[in-house]
């Protein structure tokens, strides 16, 4: 193990838990910690694929300011959880740095090394108060490191995020205005349609990773009858996305929504693919402009933008 310099840690907290308790850990504890602006290390997201699990456990404990032990009967019966517990205790055997914070989720008989530490009780009705104490404990400096500079996390903002349209297959050439050539139908009453396709991507221009991103998009046309056309198949679809989009139709617009869950990450080095868009355009609707207006929510911040697609008749 290597000692950290200047008390700068990659993570504020590492969560050591039994997978039998993942519903509470991943569904409540993890989102609440990240909403508080804390950098959290958790196995399913931060452990490197293909790496030895013992090595990843050791790295998680060493690189985290605190290790949270989610105590339940299943946790105490897990050999892997016990190993993580021992690792964390080894780094701070006298608990002077408060490196280990026990969270009692379900009543259980605690081992002596854990019983010696003050735990936070999440078994009763005061979970909110206990959580506030937990956040304060994670952010607090130990007496041995009070004089060292703090390293607060950088919060991602929606203003750092923008939705871009790219080439449908290569994912390059971002644009704010696209143009497609649409053939005209010999018979205006024909149900024939022309498919256009493009890719939606999310760019992060900020320094921090963004999670739990909410993208809401409205699609309107300058032709009232555009969405009322009687297609033989699905007129609008978003595929190849890390999460399914919610798509709703009306006579005048399409409303789409993308919700990035706990495993969704967007950072400055990677353009995050949000899906391949497939639209059916009726032959008789050339010389139409379809406008996309969107809103992005992340960490309580909001940004807005839009782009347009022009449907021109074939020359």
Secondary structure by P-SEA (a helix, b strand, c coil): ccccccccccccbbbbccccccccccccaaaaaaaaccccccccccccccccaaaaaaaaaaaccbbbbbccccccccaaaaaaaaaaaaaccccccccbbbbbccccccccccccbbbbbccccaaaaaaaaaaaaaacccccccccbbbbbbbbbcccbbbbbcccccccccccbbbbbbbbbccccccbbbbbbbbbbbbbcccccccbbbbbbbbbbcccccccccccccccccccccbbbbbbbcccbbbbbbbbccccccccccccccbbbbbbbbcccccbbbbbbbbbbccccccccccbbbbbccc
